Amino acid sequence: MSVCRTIPNWRASGLVAVLAVVLASSVPATSVFADYQGSAADQAAREILEARERANAAAQAVFEAESRLDSLSIELAEAQSDLIEMEATVATLRDGLAESAVRQFVGATGPAIPLFADVTSSSQQAAAQVYRAAATDSELVRADDYDAAVARLAQARDDIERRVTETEQAREARAELKAAAEAEVVRLEEIEQQRLRDAEVQRALDRQRAERVEQDRLATAAATQADADVNAAASGDGTSSSSGSSGSSGSSGSGSSSGSSESGSDSGSSGSGSSSGSSGSSGGSPAPAPAPAPSPVGGIVCPVAGPHGFADTWGAPRSGGRTHKGVDMIAAIGVPIVAVESGWVEFGQISNGALVARHWGDSGDYYFYGHFSAFEGSDRYVSQGEVIAYNGTTGTFTPHLHFEVHPNGGVAVNPYPYVRAVC
């Protein structure tokens, strides 16, 4: 059994740096009158978006800290299991050597082992037998195996002590980052309460958020196109998917950047996008572009009806070899959770204690929500935006919503771009 496993890209030093940035960039809400017009409304909307991005950055930091802690806990458990096996091996070797020594001194056949015999207190004849036993190849090998096993056991114990310390430090870092993220959400709530009283600010906010989503889409499409061009160049055909001389060329892109969270069974991050293009060339066919990722559903609403931050934690490791299959959205306990579209909702509880909802949307997509503090009502047909539950900490440490998206009721996809488009 392996004692070590490579830890993902969520290192403690990086988390501390993120915490410092988050705290340094946090701006206390100031009293602003709700009377915005023109550029003032645009500025108020920018302040809200900036506050949301700070909350998102803080959420990212705390959930990466949780992923790191989870990885360390998994590795510690494996190391402890290996230690138990090593202790059993050492005990078996020790008992075998001790049995040989006992047989020697009660007159039974078989060599004695210097490790278990006090030569100075033995008769000369017994001492001679001990020395002869020390020269016996088979017993020397057994003694060497015992010594080597004891050395490995000592190293394993030192390794576990180091891992315990590292895990405890990660737990403390998570607690600090959790407090910072919750504070950012509180600041966001203050800013939104002050600035969103004016309908003009809401309109400016919707416009700026749409611009941000479009910028994200273009950036992802450009990155995907660049990857396709690299693949084409690597194939040696000398063509690019973005150009063509004698044929037709075209490209279209839709992208999704991936994130993570906990699944109903609680599950790095992965990125995907899509781009298609063709180029006519007599030199050969270009390398195929990556398979397109599902575009975010335009018809859903944000599942958290209150101030929140969310993180891209798709694919983060979980116990039992699982990975995270959702997006984590940090919010205060009791914040309403709503149905992202109309459809049938059923409530329940899973093995880790989390209160959850399973939602079959009228579109054919399936959604999974988790970690509620309480349900709102019972199994029923719901309208889009209808409150179904309240945010909580059941089955988890940090108060947050775990949200999954399963297009057409199939396997989960990274829901981060879906949430970023509407929250």
N, C-alpha and C positions, 0 to 999 in steps of 0.2 A: 504494500500500500504506500502510495506516495505521501511524503510528509509535507511537501510544498506544492503550491500552485501559484502561477503568475497572477499578480493582483492587477485589476484593470486600471484604466487611466485616471482613477480618482485618488490622488496621493494627498497625504495630510498637509504637506507644505502648500500645495495648490489651494486647498480648502481654506487654510488660514489666510492666504493672500486674498482670496475672494471675499472672506469675511471682512478683511481690512478695507477693501474697496467699497463693499456695501455700506459699511459704517461711515466711511469717509464721505461717500456721496449722498448720504441720507440728509435731506433738507427738511427741517421742521416746518410743518404747515403754518403759514401766516394767515392772518385774517384778511380775506379779500371779499369785497362786496360783489354780489351776484348781479352785475350789470355790465355784461360784455357785449361789445359790438365789433364787427370787422376784425382788425388785427388783434384787438384785446381778446376776442373769443378764440382766435387761432392760438394766441400765446397760452391761454388757459387750457386749451385742449392739448397743447404740447407738454405742458406741465403734468397733466394727467397721464399722458402716454409715458413720459419719463419716469413718473412715479411707479407706473405699472411695470416698466422694464426693470426698475430697481427691485421691485417685489419679485419679479421672475428670476432675476439673478440670485437673489437671496434664497428663493425656493430651489433653484438649481444646486446651489452650494449645499443646502441641508440634505437634499435627496441623494446627492453624490456622496455625502458623508455617510448616509445610511447604507448606501451600496458598498462603500469601503468597509464599514463596520460589519456588514453581512458577510463579505468575502473573508475578512479576518476571522470572524466567528466560525465560518465553515472550515477554514484551514486549521484553526486551533482545535476544533473537534476531531479533525482527521489526525492531527499530531498526537492528541491525547489517546486516540484509539491505537495508533502505532506504538505509543509508549507502553500501553497495556500488553501488547504482543511482545515487545522487547523484554519487559519484566518477566513474562511467562517463559521466554526463551532462556534468560539468565537463570531463573529459578530451576529450570530443568537441568541445565548444565551444572549448576551448583549442587543439586541433589545427587546427580550421577557421580560427581567427584567425591562428594561426601560419603556416598555408599561404598565406593571403592576403598576409601580410607578406613571405614568401619570394618569392612571385611578383612582388611589387612591386619588390623589390630586385634581381631577376635580369632585370628588363625585361619580365616577362609582364604582361598586362593584369590589371586588378583593383586595388582600393585597398589601401593599407597601413594598418596599425592602430597608433596611438600606443603601445598597450600593449607592442608588440614591436619598436619602432623607437627608436633613440637619435638624436634629431634633431640634437644638437650635433655628432655625428661624421659626419653626412651632408653631401653637397654642398648648395649652395643649391637646386639643381634638385630633388634628392631630398627636401629639407626641404619644398619647396613642394608636392610630390606627397603627402607625409605630411599636411600641413595640409589639402589638398584632400580627402584620404581621410577625415580626421576630420570633415569636413562632409557626408560621404555618409550619407544617412539609413539605408540598409540596414546599413552597417557599424556605425553608432552603435547601432542596435537590437541587433546581435549582441554588441557590447561590453557593452551594458547587461544583456543576458541572461546573459553570462558573469559579470559582477559580482554579479548577483543570485544566480546558482547558487553562486558561491564563498561568499557570505554564508550561504546556506542550508546549505551543507556545513559551515561553521564551527559553525553552531548545532547541527547534527546531531551533530557530534563532541562538543560540550559536553554535549548531552543524553545521549549514550552514556556519557560519563565519569561523569555524575551517576547514571545507571542502574547502572553497574558498582559504584559506591560503595554505593548503596542495596541492591543484591543481596548484596553482601558483608556488609553490616550485618545483613540478614535471615538470612544463613547463620549468622552468629555468634549471633544471637538464638535461632535454632532449636537450636543446639548447647547453649546454656545451658538452654533449656526442656527439651530432651531429658534432660539430666543431672538436672534437678529432678524430672521425671516418673519417671525410673528410681529416684530416691531415695525418692519417695513410694510406689512399689510395694514397695520393700524394707521401708519402715516398716510398710506394710500387712501384709506377710508376718510381720513380728515380732509385730504385734498379734494377728493371727489365730492364730499358733502358741501364744501365751500364753492366749488366751481361748476358743478353740474346742476345748479339751481336754474341756470339760464338755458333755455332751449337752443339758443344760438351756439353755445358751447358744445352741446350734444351733437348738433349738426356738424360743427367743425371737427369734433372728435371722430365721428363716423367717417368723415371724408379723409382725415389723416390716417385712420386705421386702415381704410381701404387702400390708400397709397402704400402703406407699409406692407400690406399683404401682397400687393402687386410687385413691390421691390423684392420681397422674399422669393416670389415665383420666378422673376427674371434672373435673380442671382442663382437659384437652383438650376434653372434651365441652362444658364451659361456654364455652370460647373459640369453639368451632365454632358453638354456639347463638347466641352474641353476633354472630358474623359473619353468620349466617343472618338474624337480626333486622335488622341493618344493611342487608343486601341487600333485605329485604322493605320496609323504610322507604324505601330509595332508589327502589324500583319505584313508589312513590306510591300503594300500595293501602291504606295505613293499618292494615295488620294485622301481627301478630307471629306467628311460628311457634310461640310458646310459649303463646298464648292463643286462645280461641275462645268466642263467646257463644252462637251458635245451632247450631253444629255440634259435632263431636267434635274433641278435640285430644289429641295424644299426642306424645311425643318419646322417642326412644331414642338413646343416644350411645355410640359407641365411637371412640376417638381414637388417633391415632398421631402422635407428633412425630417429625420426620425428622432424620436425621443423615447422615454421609457416610463414605467411606473410599476405598480404591483397588480398582479392579475387576481382574479377571483381566487385562484390558488396562489396568488402572488408571484409574479414572475420577476454596459456599454452603450452603447448607442449605435445606431446604424443610419445610414443616409441613402436615400434613393431619389431618383428623379427620372423623368422621361424625356426623350427627345427622339424624333424620327427624322430621317432625311435620306435622300438618295442622290447619287451622282452618277451620271453616265460616264463611263470610261472603258476603253478597250483593254486596260491593263488588269482588270480583275474586279472582284466584288469587294467593297469596303467591309471592315469588321462590323458585325451587328452591334447596334446600340443596346444599352441595358434595357431590360424589360420595363415598360412604363409602370410607375407606381400609381395607385388610385389617387385621383384628384380629390381634395377635400370636398365634402358634401356642402353645397351652398345653402341647403335648406335647414340646417340645424341651428340651434341657438346655444349660447354658452350654458353649460350644465350647472355652473355655480352662480347663483343670483346674489352676489355680494362681492366686496373687495377680496381679491385673491392674487396669488402668484402661482405660476405653473412651471414645470421643469421638463426638459427633454431627457428622460431616463429610460427610454425604450431599450430593451435587451440587457439591462443591468442584471448581474447574477443574483440568484436567490438559492436558498437551501434546497438540497435534493437534486441539484443539477438543473433547476429551472431557471428561466429568465423572465424578466419583467415584461408584461404584455400590455401596458397601458400608459397613461400620462398621469402624473401626480399633481394635484391642484391644492395648494395649501390655503386654508381659510380658517377663520375663527370657528370654534365649536358653536353649532346652532345656526350657521348660515344656511339659508334654504338651498336645496338641490332640486333642480327642475328637469322635466323631461325634455330632451333635446329635440324631439319631434313627437307627433301624435302616434299613438300605438298602444299595445298591451304591455302592462308592467306587472311583474310578480316579485314579491319580496321574500327574503329568506336570510339564512345565516350559514356561513361556511365554517370549515374545521378550525380555522385560526380565531374564531369568535367574531369576525367582522360581519356586521349587518350589511346586506347587499340587495341590489335590485337587478333584475333581468328585464330588458326592455326590447320588445320586438316592434320596430318602427313600421309605419305604413309604407315606407319606401322599400321595405324588404331588408334593410340593414338591422343588425342586432347590436345592442349596447349593454355594457356591464358596468355597474357603479358599485363602489364599496367603501366601507369604513364609516357608515352613518352612525350618528348618535341616537337617532330615532326615525321611524317611518312616519309618513303622512298618509293616513288611510290604509286601505288594504288592496289586494290584487284587483286591478280594474283597467279599463280603457281610459287613457289620459289624453289631454290636449297638449300641444306644444307649449312649453313654458309653464305647465302646471307643476306646482310643488309636489314632489314625491317623497322627500326625506330631508334630513338636516345633517349638516357636516359633523363629523365626530372623530373618535380615535379608536373605535372598536377594531381589534385585530392589528393595531399599529401603535406607534409611539407619537408621531407628529400628527396633529389634526389636519386631515386632508381628504380630498376625494380621489379615489382611484377610478379612472374612467377608461373604458376600452371601446374600440370601434371594430365591428366585424362586418365588412361590406357584404351585402347579399346573404347575411347569416353565415358566412364562411369563417376562415381563419382570421385571427386578429391582425390588424395592420397598425403601424405607428400612428397614434391619434394626435400627436403633437401638432402637425400642420392643420388638422381639423380645428383644434382648439384655438390655435393662434389666429385662425381666420375669423373667429367669431367672439373671442374673449378679450 
